Every structure is written in C-alpha cells, then in structure tokens.
Amino acid sequence: MNLVYIKFNNRDDQVHGFYELATKARVTSLRDGLYGVPLTALALLDAQHLSYRRATDEEIAQAHAQIRTPVAPVLQ
C-alpha cells in the first residue's frame, strides 16, 4: 500500500474529505491538518471534487517530529 500525505485547501473540503476517507478508506490524521491516505483513496476525493494538495516533505517531517517530541506542559 502506497501512502501519501495530503492537506486540504479549505475547512469545508477538510470536513467532507475526512468523512469520505474515514468511511470508505483508511486514513491517518496528523497534526496541522495532515492526513496519510492510500494512493488509491485519492480517487474518492477527486470524485467528490474536493480541493487538496500533497503535503511537502517539510510539513511531514514537522508533524512527525511533534509526535516524537511533544511540547512539555508548563507547570505553574
């Protein structure tokens, strides 16, 4: 399974697109609105005319870094 990371171009497409992916495919949600989806699932988004783009390598690296090293809470 080839996995691609995408980011929706607007909030409405994000809500509708996530619903489509969650109900009809496998989707992984990362921080900052990034989603990991199978390459074949992009056809679902295209069929619904949803606006998305492929995430850059930098965006993917930042999202993964936030998972590995989360910000420590500040205790007062």
Secondary structure by P-SEA (a helix, b strand, c coil): cbbbbbbbccaaaaaaaaaaaaacbbbbbbccbbbbbcccaaaaaaaabbbbbbbcaaaaaaaaaaaaccbbbbcc
